[in-house]
Amino acid sequence: MEIRSLVESDAAAWWQLRLESLENEPLAFGKAVEEHLSTPVETIARRFRDAPRNSFHLGASKTAI
């Protein structure tokens, strides 16, 4: 498994994964699908890019064996 800090270029994949998660398990989140859809990918990219020095966003992915 690879774990790393997310960067601006990860925003579109994160946005799509979050949408799928909200659609499949809506009660697991505090935000509705409609709210997510109103948040542009560019907003997420900006959050990743402009995160304060002591803050970060992590992502994990399965690596090939």
CHARMM-style PDB file with segment names, atoms N, HN, CA, C and O in Angstrom:
ATOM      1  N   MET     1       0.847  -1.162   0.000  1.00  0.00      PROA
ATOM      2  CA  MET     1       0.000   0.000   0.000  1.00  0.00      PROA
ATOM      3  C   MET     1       0.899   1.235   0.000  1.00  0.00      PROA
ATOM      4  O   MET     1       1.891   1.297   0.727  1.00  0.00      PROA
ATOM      5  N   GLU     2       0.543   2.192  -0.810  1.00  0.00      PROA
ATOM      6  HN  GLU     2      -0.263   2.142  -1.400  1.00  0.00      PROA
ATOM      7  CA  GLU     2       1.256   3.462  -0.856  1.00  0.00      PROA
ATOM      8  C   GLU     2       0.422   4.523  -0.139  1.00  0.00      PROA
ATOM      9  O   GLU     2      -0.762   4.688  -0.432  1.00  0.00      PROA
ATOM     10  N   ILE     3       1.031   5.228   0.782  1.00  0.00      PROA
ATOM     11  HN  ILE     3       1.993   5.094   1.020  1.00  0.00      PROA
ATOM     12  CA  ILE     3       0.386   6.334   1.486  1.00  0.00      PROA
ATOM     13  C   ILE     3       1.224   7.573   1.246  1.00  0.00      PROA
ATOM     14  O   ILE     3       2.440   7.555   1.440  1.00  0.00      PROA
ATOM     15  N   ARG     4       0.569   8.662   0.819  1.00  0.00      PROA
ATOM     16  HN  ARG     4      -0.419   8.676   0.662  1.00  0.00      PROA
ATOM     17  CA  ARG     4       1.313   9.896   0.556  1.00  0.00      PROA
ATOM     18  C   ARG     4       0.398  11.092   0.713  1.00  0.00      PROA
ATOM     19  O   ARG     4      -0.826  10.967   0.750  1.00  0.00      PROA
ATOM     20  N   SER     5       1.029  12.262   0.806  1.00  0.00      PROA
ATOM     21  HN  SER     5       2.023  12.363   0.777  1.00  0.00      PROA
ATOM     22  CA  SER     5       0.271  13.504   0.847  1.00  0.00      PROA
ATOM     23  C   SER     5      -0.347  13.766  -0.517  1.00  0.00      PROA
ATOM     24  O   SER     5       0.290  13.552  -1.549  1.00  0.00      PROA
ATOM     25  N   LEU     6      -1.577  14.224  -0.515  1.00  0.00      PROA
ATOM     26  HN  LEU     6      -2.095  14.397   0.323  1.00  0.00      PROA
ATOM     27  CA  LEU     6      -2.243  14.561  -1.767  1.00  0.00      PROA
ATOM     28  C   LEU     6      -1.810  15.949  -2.218  1.00  0.00      PROA
ATOM     29  O   LEU     6      -1.570  16.843  -1.407  1.00  0.00      PROA
ATOM     30  N   VAL     7      -1.719  16.099  -3.520  1.00  0.00      PROA
ATOM     31  HN  VAL     7      -1.914  15.372  -4.179  1.00  0.00      PROA
ATOM     32  CA  VAL     7      -1.310  17.367  -4.118  1.00  0.00      PROA
ATOM     33  C   VAL     7      -2.397  17.831  -5.084  1.00  0.00      PROA
ATOM     34  O   VAL     7      -3.365  17.119  -5.352  1.00  0.00      PROA
ATOM     35  N   GLU     8      -2.213  19.013  -5.582  1.00  0.00      PROA
ATOM     36  HN  GLU     8      -1.427  19.591  -5.365  1.00  0.00      PROA
ATOM     37  CA  GLU     8      -3.192  19.650  -6.465  1.00  0.00      PROA
ATOM     38  C   GLU     8      -3.650  18.736  -7.608  1.00  0.00      PROA
ATOM     39  O   GLU     8      -4.834  18.711  -7.944  1.00  0.00      PROA
ATOM     40  N   SER     9      -2.738  18.003  -8.190  1.00  0.00      PROA
ATOM     41  HN  SER     9      -1.776  18.024  -7.918  1.00  0.00      PROA
ATOM     42  CA  SER     9      -3.088  17.140  -9.331  1.00  0.00      PROA
ATOM     43  C   SER     9      -3.919  15.919  -8.929  1.00  0.00      PROA
ATOM     44  O   SER     9      -4.421  15.211  -9.803  1.00  0.00      PROA
ATOM     45  N   ASP    10      -4.072  15.660  -7.647  1.00  0.00      PROA
ATOM     46  HN  ASP    10      -3.664  16.235  -6.937  1.00  0.00      PROA
ATOM     47  CA  ASP    10      -4.906  14.550  -7.156  1.00  0.00      PROA
ATOM     48  C   ASP    10      -6.372  14.955  -6.988  1.00  0.00      PROA
ATOM     49  O   ASP    10      -7.221  14.104  -6.724  1.00  0.00      PROA
ATOM     50  N   ALA    11      -6.668  16.228  -7.136  1.00  0.00      PROA
ATOM     51  HN  ALA    11      -5.978  16.919  -7.350  1.00  0.00      PROA
ATOM     52  CA  ALA    11      -8.000  16.740  -6.812  1.00  0.00      PROA
ATOM     53  C   ALA    11      -9.125  16.066  -7.597  1.00  0.00      PROA
ATOM     54  O   ALA    11     -10.147  15.716  -7.007  1.00  0.00      PROA
ATOM     55  N   ALA    12      -8.971  15.879  -8.882  1.00  0.00      PROA
ATOM     56  HN  ALA    12      -8.141  16.164  -9.361  1.00  0.00      PROA
ATOM     57  CA  ALA    12     -10.049  15.284  -9.688  1.00  0.00      PROA
ATOM     58  C   ALA    12     -10.346  13.851  -9.247  1.00  0.00      PROA
ATOM     59  O   ALA    12     -11.510  13.468  -9.131  1.00  0.00      PROA
ATOM     60  N   ALA    13      -9.309  13.065  -9.003  1.00  0.00      PROA
ATOM     61  HN  ALA    13      -8.364  13.376  -9.098  1.00  0.00      PROA
ATOM     62  CA  ALA    13      -9.512  11.681  -8.560  1.00  0.00      PROA
ATOM     63  C   ALA    13     -10.162  11.658  -7.182  1.00  0.00      PROA
ATOM     64  O   ALA    13     -11.059  10.854  -6.932  1.00  0.00      PROA
ATOM     65  N   TRP    14      -9.711  12.546  -6.276  1.00  0.00      PROA
ATOM     66  HN  TRP    14      -8.981  13.199  -6.479  1.00  0.00      PROA
ATOM     67  CA  TRP    14     -10.297  12.632  -4.932  1.00  0.00      PROA
ATOM     68  C   TRP    14     -11.767  13.014  -5.029  1.00  0.00      PROA
ATOM     69  O   TRP    14     -12.609  12.415  -4.359  1.00  0.00      PROA
ATOM     70  N   TRP    15     -12.084  14.008  -5.859  1.00  0.00      PROA
ATOM     71  HN  TRP    15     -11.400  14.494  -6.403  1.00  0.00      PROA
ATOM     72  CA  TRP    15     -13.456  14.490  -6.026  1.00  0.00      PROA
ATOM     73  C   TRP    15     -14.355  13.349  -6.495  1.00  0.00      PROA
ATOM     74  O   TRP    15     -15.451  13.164  -5.964  1.00  0.00      PROA
ATOM     75  N   GLN    16     -13.901  12.586  -7.484  1.00  0.00      PROA
ATOM     76  HN  GLN    16     -13.011  12.736  -7.916  1.00  0.00      PROA
ATOM     77  CA  GLN    16     -14.697  11.485  -8.033  1.00  0.00      PROA
ATOM     78  C   GLN    16     -14.887  10.371  -7.005  1.00  0.00      PROA
ATOM     79  O   GLN    16     -15.983   9.827  -6.871  1.00  0.00      PROA
ATOM     80  N   LEU    17     -13.829  10.034  -6.287  1.00  0.00      PROA
ATOM     81  HN  LEU    17     -12.939  10.476  -6.396  1.00  0.00      PROA
ATOM     82  CA  LEU    17     -13.922   8.997  -5.264  1.00  0.00      PROA
ATOM     83  C   LEU    17     -14.879   9.414  -4.154  1.00  0.00      PROA
ATOM     84  O   LEU    17     -15.665   8.602  -3.664  1.00  0.00      PROA
ATOM     85  N   ARG    18     -14.812  10.666  -3.766  1.00  0.00      PROA
ATOM     86  HN  ARG    18     -14.174  11.325  -4.164  1.00  0.00      PROA
ATOM     87  CA  ARG    18     -15.723  11.178  -2.730  1.00  0.00      PROA
ATOM     88  C   ARG    18     -17.171  11.127  -3.216  1.00  0.00      PROA
ATOM     89  O   ARG    18     -18.063  10.757  -2.453  1.00  0.00      PROA
ATOM     90  N   LEU    19     -17.413  11.491  -4.469  1.00  0.00      PROA
ATOM     91  HN  LEU    19     -16.689  11.792  -5.089  1.00  0.00      PROA
ATOM     92  CA  LEU    19     -18.762  11.418  -5.028  1.00  0.00      PROA
ATOM     93  C   LEU    19     -19.290   9.986  -4.982  1.00  0.00      PROA
ATOM     94  O   LEU    19     -20.418   9.752  -4.549  1.00  0.00      PROA
ATOM     95  N   GLU    20     -18.488   9.042  -5.423  1.00  0.00      PROA
ATOM     96  HN  GLU    20     -17.571   9.232  -5.775  1.00  0.00      PROA
ATOM     97  CA  GLU    20     -18.899   7.634  -5.408  1.00  0.00      PROA
ATOM     98  C   GLU    20     -19.186   7.172  -3.978  1.00  0.00      PROA
ATOM     99  O   GLU    20     -20.147   6.441  -3.737  1.00  0.00      PROA
ATOM    100  N   SER    21     -18.358   7.598  -3.045  1.00  0.00      PROA
ATOM    101  HN  SER    21     -17.578   8.192  -3.241  1.00  0.00      PROA
ATOM    102  CA  SER    21     -18.549   7.221  -1.643  1.00  0.00      PROA
ATOM    103  C   SER    21     -19.839   7.808  -1.082  1.00  0.00      PROA
ATOM    104  O   SER    21     -20.581   7.120  -0.381  1.00  0.00      PROA
ATOM    105  N   LEU    22     -20.108   9.066  -1.385  1.00  0.00      PROA
ATOM    106  HN  LEU    22     -19.506   9.625  -1.954  1.00  0.00      PROA
ATOM    107  CA  LEU    22     -21.351   9.702  -0.932  1.00  0.00      PROA
ATOM    108  C   LEU    22     -22.577   9.013  -1.526  1.00  0.00      PROA
ATOM    109  O   LEU    22     -23.593   8.853  -0.848  1.00  0.00      PROA
ATOM    110  N   GLU    23     -22.484   8.613  -2.767  1.00  0.00      PROA
ATOM    111  HN  GLU    23     -21.659   8.742  -3.317  1.00  0.00      PROA
ATOM    112  CA  GLU    23     -23.617   7.935  -3.415  1.00  0.00      PROA
ATOM    113  C   GLU    23     -23.845   6.548  -2.827  1.00  0.00      PROA
ATOM    114  O   GLU    23     -24.990   6.123  -2.670  1.00  0.00      PROA
ATOM    115  N   ASN    24     -22.762   5.835  -2.500  1.00  0.00      PROA
ATOM    116  HN  ASN    24     -21.832   6.180  -2.628  1.00  0.00      PROA
ATOM    117  CA  ASN    24     -22.875   4.462  -2.007  1.00  0.00      PROA
ATOM    118  C   ASN    24     -23.150   4.373  -0.510  1.00  0.00      PROA
ATOM    119  O   ASN    24     -23.842   3.455  -0.069  1.00  0.00      PROA
ATOM    120  N   GLU    25     -22.626   5.302   0.275  1.00  0.00      PROA
ATOM    121  HN  GLU    25     -22.065   6.048  -0.083  1.00  0.00      PROA
ATOM    122  CA  GLU    25     -22.782   5.275   1.727  1.00  0.00      PROA
ATOM    123  C   GLU    25     -23.099   6.676   2.263  1.00  0.00      PROA
ATOM    124  O   GLU    25     -22.285   7.244   2.992  1.00  0.00      PROA
ATOM    125  N   PRO    26     -24.244   7.239   1.925  1.00  0.00      PROA
ATOM    126  CA  PRO    26     -24.556   8.620   2.290  1.00  0.00      PROA
ATOM    127  C   PRO    26     -24.559   8.894   3.794  1.00  0.00      PROA
ATOM    128  O   PRO    26     -24.257  10.013   4.209  1.00  0.00      PROA
ATOM    129  N   LEU    27     -24.887   7.919   4.606  1.00  0.00      PROA
ATOM    130  HN  LEU    27     -25.133   7.010   4.269  1.00  0.00      PROA
ATOM    131  CA  LEU    27     -24.952   8.142   6.052  1.00  0.00      PROA
ATOM    132  C   LEU    27     -23.573   8.177   6.703  1.00  0.00      PROA
ATOM    133  O   LEU    27     -23.458   8.538   7.875  1.00  0.00      PROA
ATOM    134  N   ALA    28     -22.532   7.811   5.973  1.00  0.00      PROA
ATOM    135  HN  ALA    28     -22.626   7.518   5.021  1.00  0.00      PROA
ATOM    136  CA  ALA    28     -21.169   7.813   6.518  1.00  0.00      PROA
ATOM    137  C   ALA    28     -20.519   9.196   6.453  1.00  0.00      PROA
ATOM    138  O   ALA    28     -19.401   9.379   6.934  1.00  0.00      PROA
ATOM    139  N   PHE    29     -21.211  10.162   5.863  1.00  0.00      PROA
ATOM    140  HN  PHE    29     -22.119  10.013   5.471  1.00  0.00      PROA
ATOM    141  CA  PHE    29     -20.634  11.488   5.661  1.00  0.00      PROA
ATOM    142  C   PHE    29     -21.554  12.564   6.206  1.00  0.00      PROA
ATOM    143  O   PHE    29     -22.761  12.362   6.339  1.00  0.00      PROA
ATOM    144  N   GLY    30     -20.970  13.706   6.518  1.00  0.00      PROA
ATOM    145  HN  GLY    30     -19.990  13.871   6.410  1.00  0.00      PROA
ATOM    146  CA  GLY    30     -21.748  14.834   7.002  1.00  0.00      PROA
ATOM    147  C   GLY    30     -22.164  15.774   5.897  1.00  0.00      PROA
ATOM    148  O   GLY    30     -22.741  16.828   6.163  1.00  0.00      PROA
ATOM    149  N   LYS    31     -21.883  15.414   4.671  1.00  0.00      PROA
ATOM    150  HN  LYS    31     -21.414  14.557   4.454  1.00  0.00      PROA
ATOM    151  CA  LYS    31     -22.188  16.264   3.522  1.00  0.00      PROA
ATOM    152  C   LYS    31     -23.028  15.456   2.537  1.00  0.00      PROA
ATOM    153  O   LYS    31     -22.775  14.268   2.335  1.00  0.00      PROA
ATOM    154  N   ALA    32     -24.010  16.081   1.933  1.00  0.00      PROA
ATOM    155  HN  ALA    32     -24.216  17.045   2.097  1.00  0.00      PROA
ATOM    156  CA  ALA    32     -24.874  15.402   0.962  1.00  0.00      PROA
ATOM    157  C   ALA    32     -24.251  15.436  -0.428  1.00  0.00      PROA
ATOM    158  O   ALA    32     -23.386  16.265  -0.711  1.00  0.00      PROA
ATOM    159  N   VAL    33     -24.694  14.537  -1.283  1.00  0.00      PROA
ATOM    160  HN  VAL    33     -25.397  13.864  -1.052  1.00  0.00      PROA
ATOM    161  CA  VAL    33     -24.214  14.475  -2.664  1.00  0.00      PROA
ATOM    162  C   VAL    33     -24.391  15.831  -3.350  1.00  0.00      PROA
ATOM    163  O   VAL    33     -23.502  16.295  -4.064  1.00  0.00      PROA
ATOM    164  N   GLU    34     -25.542  16.458  -3.127  1.00  0.00      PROA
ATOM    165  HN  GLU    34     -26.264  16.082  -2.547  1.00  0.00      PROA
ATOM    166  CA  GLU    34     -25.826  17.741  -3.777  1.00  0.00      PROA
ATOM    167  C   GLU    34     -24.816  18.814  -3.367  1.00  0.00      PROA
ATOM    168  O   GLU    34     -24.405  19.628  -4.194  1.00  0.00      PROA
ATOM    169  N   GLU    35     -24.422  18.818  -2.105  1.00  0.00      PROA
ATOM    170  HN  GLU    35     -24.756  18.157  -1.433  1.00  0.00      PROA
ATOM    171  CA  GLU    35     -23.415  19.773  -1.644  1.00  0.00      PROA
ATOM    172  C   GLU    35     -22.077  19.506  -2.315  1.00  0.00      PROA
ATOM    173  O   GLU    35     -21.385  20.432  -2.740  1.00  0.00      PROA
ATOM    174  N   HSD    36     -21.724  18.237  -2.403  1.00  0.00      PROA
ATOM    175  HN  HSD    36     -22.286  17.486  -2.058  1.00  0.00      PROA
ATOM    176  CA  HSD    36     -20.457  17.880  -3.051  1.00  0.00      PROA
ATOM    177  C   HSD    36     -20.452  18.310  -4.512  1.00  0.00      PROA
ATOM    178  O   HSD    36     -19.467  18.867  -4.998  1.00  0.00      PROA
ATOM    179  N   LEU    37     -21.546  18.054  -5.207  1.00  0.00      PROA
ATOM    180  HN  LEU    37     -22.346  17.602  -4.813  1.00  0.00      PROA
ATOM    181  CA  LEU    37     -21.631  18.414  -6.619  1.00  0.00      PROA
ATOM    182  C   LEU    37     -21.485  19.922  -6.836  1.00  0.00      PROA
ATOM    183  O   LEU    37     -21.079  20.361  -7.912  1.00  0.00      PROA
ATOM    184  N   SER    38     -21.816  20.708  -5.818  1.00  0.00      PROA
ATOM    185  HN  SER    38     -22.146  20.352  -4.944  1.00  0.00      PROA
ATOM    186  CA  SER    38     -21.686  22.158  -5.952  1.00  0.00      PROA
ATOM    187  C   SER    38     -20.265  22.658  -5.638  1.00  0.00      PROA
ATOM    188  O   SER    38     -19.986  23.852  -5.747  1.00  0.00      PROA
ATOM    189  N   THR    39     -19.382  21.748  -5.253  1.00  0.00      PROA
ATOM    190  HN  THR    39     -19.608  20.778  -5.164  1.00  0.00      PROA
ATOM    191  CA  THR    39     -17.991  22.100  -4.966  1.00  0.00      PROA
ATOM    192  C   THR    39     -17.135  21.737  -6.179  1.00  0.00      PROA
ATOM    193  O   THR    39     -16.946  20.554  -6.460  1.00  0.00      PROA
ATOM    194  N   PRO    40     -16.618  22.722  -6.898  1.00  0.00      PROA
ATOM    195  CA  PRO    40     -15.811  22.429  -8.084  1.00  0.00      PROA
ATOM    196  C   PRO    40     -14.492  21.749  -7.722  1.00  0.00      PROA
ATOM    197  O   PRO    40     -13.954  21.954  -6.635  1.00  0.00      PROA
ATOM    198  N   VAL    41     -13.987  20.948  -8.640  1.00  0.00      PROA
ATOM    199  HN  VAL    41     -14.424  20.782  -9.523  1.00  0.00      PROA
ATOM    200  CA  VAL    41     -12.685  20.285  -8.465  1.00  0.00      PROA
ATOM    201  C   VAL    41     -11.605  21.327  -8.170  1.00  0.00      PROA
ATOM    202  O   VAL    41     -10.684  21.065  -7.395  1.00  0.00      PROA
ATOM    203  N   GLU    42     -11.714  22.501  -8.781  1.00  0.00      PROA
ATOM    204  HN  GLU    42     -12.461  22.714  -9.411  1.00  0.00      PROA
ATOM    205  CA  GLU    42     -10.717  23.553  -8.570  1.00  0.00      PROA
ATOM    206  C   GLU    42     -10.650  23.973  -7.098  1.00  0.00      PROA
ATOM    207  O   GLU    42      -9.580  24.337  -6.610  1.00  0.00      PROA
ATOM    208  N   THR    43     -11.762  23.928  -6.400  1.00  0.00      PROA
ATOM    209  HN  THR    43     -12.632  23.633  -6.796  1.00  0.00      PROA
ATOM    210  CA  THR    43     -11.781  24.263  -4.974  1.00  0.00      PROA
ATOM    211  C   THR    43     -10.974  23.242  -4.183  1.00  0.00      PROA
ATOM    212  O   THR    43     -10.218  23.596  -3.279  1.00  0.00      PROA
ATOM    213  N   ILE    44     -11.143  21.982  -4.531  1.00  0.00      PROA
ATOM    214  HN  ILE    44     -11.757  21.694  -5.265  1.00  0.00      PROA
ATOM    215  CA  ILE    44     -10.397  20.918  -3.858  1.00  0.00      PROA
ATOM    216  C   ILE    44      -8.906  21.052  -4.174  1.00  0.00      PROA
ATOM    217  O   ILE    44      -8.064  20.915  -3.286  1.00  0.00      PROA
ATOM    218  N   ALA    45      -8.589  21.316  -5.423  1.00  0.00      PROA
ATOM    219  HN  ALA    45      -9.273  21.427  -6.144  1.00  0.00      PROA
ATOM    220  CA  ALA    45      -7.186  21.503  -5.818  1.00  0.00      PROA
ATOM    221  C   ALA    45      -6.553  22.636  -5.022  1.00  0.00      PROA
ATOM    222  O   ALA    45      -5.415  22.523  -4.567  1.00  0.00      PROA
ATOM    223  N   ARG    46      -7.281  23.706  -4.860  1.00  0.00      PROA
ATOM    224  HN  ARG    46      -8.205  23.798  -5.230  1.00  0.00      PROA
ATOM    225  CA  ARG    46      -6.785  24.857  -4.104  1.00  0.00      PROA
ATOM    226  C   ARG    46      -6.560  24.480  -2.635  1.00  0.00      PROA
ATOM    227  O   ARG    46      -5.574  24.901  -2.031  1.00  0.00      PROA
ATOM    228  N   ARG    47      -7.466  23.694  -2.066  1.00  0.00      PROA
ATOM    229  HN  ARG    47      -8.267  23.351  -2.557  1.00  0.00      PROA
ATOM    230  CA  ARG    47      -7.304  23.248  -0.670  1.00  0.00      PROA
ATOM    231  C   ARG    47      -6.025  22.425  -0.515  1.00  0.00      PROA
ATOM    232  O   ARG    47      -5.269  22.612   0.439  1.00  0.00      PROA
ATOM    233  N   PHE    48      -5.794  21.522  -1.453  1.00  0.00      PROA
ATOM    234  HN  PHE    48      -6.408  21.371  -2.228  1.00  0.00      PROA
ATOM    235  CA  PHE    48      -4.577  20.711  -1.395  1.00  0.00      PROA
ATOM    236  C   PHE    48      -3.341  21.590  -1.557  1.00  0.00      PROA
ATOM    237  O   PHE    48      -2.363  21.433  -0.826  1.00  0.00      PROA
ATOM    238  N   ARG    49      -3.385  22.495  -2.497  1.00  0.00      PROA
ATOM    239  HN  ARG    49      -4.180  22.622  -3.091  1.00  0.00      PROA
ATOM    240  CA  ARG    49      -2.234  23.355  -2.792  1.00  0.00      PROA
ATOM    241  C   ARG    49      -1.942  24.327  -1.655  1.00  0.00      PROA
ATOM    242  O   ARG    49      -0.782  24.546  -1.305  1.00  0.00      PROA
ATOM    243  N   ASP    50      -2.979  24.903  -1.084  1.00  0.00      PROA
ATOM    244  HN  ASP    50      -3.922  24.725  -1.368  1.00  0.00      PROA
ATOM    245  CA  ASP    50      -2.808  25.976  -0.102  1.00  0.00      PROA
ATOM    246  C   ASP    50      -2.915  25.515   1.351  1.00  0.00      PROA
ATOM    247  O   ASP    50      -3.102  26.336   2.248  1.00  0.00      PROA
ATOM    248  N   ALA    51      -2.799  24.224   1.584  1.00  0.00      PROA
ATOM    249  HN  ALA    51      -2.647  23.557   0.855  1.00  0.00      PROA
ATOM    250  CA  ALA    51      -2.884  23.726   2.962  1.00  0.00      PROA
ATOM    251  C   ALA    51      -1.772  24.352   3.808  1.00  0.00      PROA
ATOM    252  O   ALA    51      -0.635  24.468   3.349  1.00  0.00      PROA
ATOM    253  N   PRO    52      -2.094  24.751   5.033  1.00  0.00      PROA
ATOM    254  CA  PRO    52      -1.068  25.308   5.919  1.00  0.00      PROA
ATOM    255  C   PRO    52       0.070  24.304   6.137  1.00  0.00      PROA
ATOM    256  O   PRO    52      -0.116  23.098   5.971  1.00  0.00      PROA
ATOM    257  N   ARG    53       1.216  24.801   6.499  1.00  0.00      PROA
ATOM    258  HN  ARG    53       1.367  25.780   6.633  1.00  0.00      PROA
ATOM    259  CA  ARG    53       2.389  23.940   6.689  1.00  0.00      PROA
ATOM    260  C   ARG    53       2.146  22.793   7.660  1.00  0.00      PROA
ATOM    261  O   ARG    53       2.675  21.700   7.456  1.00  0.00      PROA
ATOM    262  N   ASN    54       1.377  23.008   8.689  1.00  0.00      PROA
ATOM    263  HN  ASN    54       0.948  23.896   8.855  1.00  0.00      PROA
ATOM    264  CA  ASN    54       1.146  21.975   9.697  1.00  0.00      PROA
ATOM    265  C   ASN    54      -0.108  21.145   9.401  1.00  0.00      PROA
ATOM    266  O   ASN    54      -0.613  20.452  10.284  1.00  0.00      PROA
ATOM    267  N   SER    55      -0.602  21.212   8.187  1.00  0.00      PROA
ATOM    268  HN  SER    55      -0.192  21.775   7.470  1.00  0.00      PROA
ATOM    269  CA  SER    55      -1.799  20.478   7.786  1.00  0.00      PROA
ATOM    270  C   SER    55      -1.509  19.735   6.477  1.00  0.00      PROA
ATOM    271  O   SER    55      -0.725  20.203   5.652  1.00  0.00      PROA
ATOM    272  N   PHE    56      -2.133  18.601   6.302  1.00  0.00      PROA
ATOM    273  HN  PHE    56      -2.770  18.221   6.972  1.00  0.00      PROA
ATOM    274  CA  PHE    56      -1.930  17.844   5.072  1.00  0.00      PROA
ATOM    275  C   PHE    56      -3.121  16.933   4.832  1.00  0.00      PROA
ATOM    276  O   PHE    56      -3.913  16.683   5.740  1.00  0.00      PROA
ATOM    277  N   HSD    57      -3.245  16.439   3.613  1.00  0.00      PROA
ATOM    278  HN  HSD    57      -2.601  16.642   2.875  1.00  0.00      PROA
ATOM    279  CA  HSD    57      -4.296  15.508   3.224  1.00  0.00      PROA
ATOM    280  C   HSD    57      -3.593  14.230   2.760  1.00  0.00      PROA
ATOM    281  O   HSD    57      -2.708  14.283   1.905  1.00  0.00      PROA
ATOM    282  N   LEU    58      -3.979  13.101   3.312  1.00  0.00      PROA
ATOM    283  HN  LEU    58      -4.697  13.058   4.006  1.00  0.00      PROA
ATOM    284  CA  LEU    58      -3.355  11.844   2.955  1.00  0.00      PROA
ATOM    285  C   LEU    58      -4.253  11.021   2.049  1.00  0.00      PROA
ATOM    286  O   LEU    58      -5.479  11.078   2.140  1.00  0.00      PROA
ATOM    287  N   GLY    59      -3.622  10.265   1.184  1.00  0.00      PROA
ATOM    288  HN  GLY    59      -2.625  10.219   1.111  1.00  0.00      PROA
ATOM    289  CA  GLY    59      -4.328   9.330   0.328  1.00  0.00      PROA
ATOM    290  C   GLY    59      -3.593   8.009   0.360  1.00  0.00      PROA
ATOM    291  O   GLY    59      -2.383   7.972   0.578  1.00  0.00      PROA
ATOM    292  N   ALA    60      -4.309   6.937   0.146  1.00  0.00      PROA
ATOM    293  HN  ALA    60      -5.293   6.967  -0.031  1.00  0.00      PROA
ATOM    294  CA  ALA    60      -3.705   5.605   0.121  1.00  0.00      PROA
ATOM    295  C   ALA    60      -4.197   4.866  -1.109  1.00  0.00      PROA
ATOM    296  O   ALA    60      -5.349   5.006  -1.518  1.00  0.00      PROA
ATOM    297  N   SER    61      -3.319   4.090  -1.682  1.00  0.00      PROA
ATOM    298  HN  SER    61      -2.383   3.976  -1.349  1.00  0.00      PROA
ATOM    299  CA  SER    61      -3.709   3.258  -2.825  1.00  0.00      PROA
ATOM    300  C   SER    61      -3.015   1.929  -2.748  1.00  0.00      PROA
ATOM    301  O   SER    61      -1.931   1.795  -2.181  1.00  0.00      PROA
ATOM    302  N   LYS    62      -3.653   0.969  -3.321  1.00  0.00      PROA
ATOM    303  HN  LYS    62      -4.534   1.078  -3.782  1.00  0.00      PROA
ATOM    304  CA  LYS    62      -3.085  -0.370  -3.401  1.00  0.00      PROA
ATOM    305  C   LYS    62      -1.967  -0.386  -4.433  1.00  0.00      PROA
ATOM    306  O   LYS    62      -2.126   0.164  -5.523  1.00  0.00      PROA
ATOM    307  N   THR    63      -0.881  -0.982  -4.118  1.00  0.00      PROA
ATOM    308  HN  THR    63      -0.752  -1.428  -3.233  1.00  0.00      PROA
ATOM    309  CA  THR    63       0.206  -1.100  -5.085  1.00  0.00      PROA
ATOM    310  C   THR    63       0.182  -2.501  -5.684  1.00  0.00      PROA
ATOM    311  O   THR    63      -0.265  -3.455  -5.048  1.00  0.00      PROA
ATOM    312  N   ALA    64       0.661  -2.608  -6.894  1.00  0.00      PROA
ATOM    313  HN  ALA    64       1.025  -1.833  -7.411  1.00  0.00      PROA
ATOM    314  CA  ALA    64       0.687  -3.902  -7.568  1.00  0.00      PROA
ATOM    315  C   ALA    64       1.689  -4.835  -6.876  1.00  0.00      PROA
ATOM    316  O   ALA    64       2.748  -4.408  -6.417  1.00  0.00      PROA
ATOM    317  N   ILE    65       1.333  -6.083  -6.818  1.00  0.00      PROA
ATOM    318  HN  ILE    65       0.473  -6.430  -7.191  1.00  0.00      PROA
ATOM    319  CA  ILE    65       2.220  -7.076  -6.197  1.00  0.00      PROA
ATOM    320  C   ILE    65       2.950  -7.847  -7.268  1.00  0.00      PROA
ATOM    321  OT1 ILE    65       3.747  -8.732  -6.956  1.00  0.00      PROA
TER     322      ILE     65
END
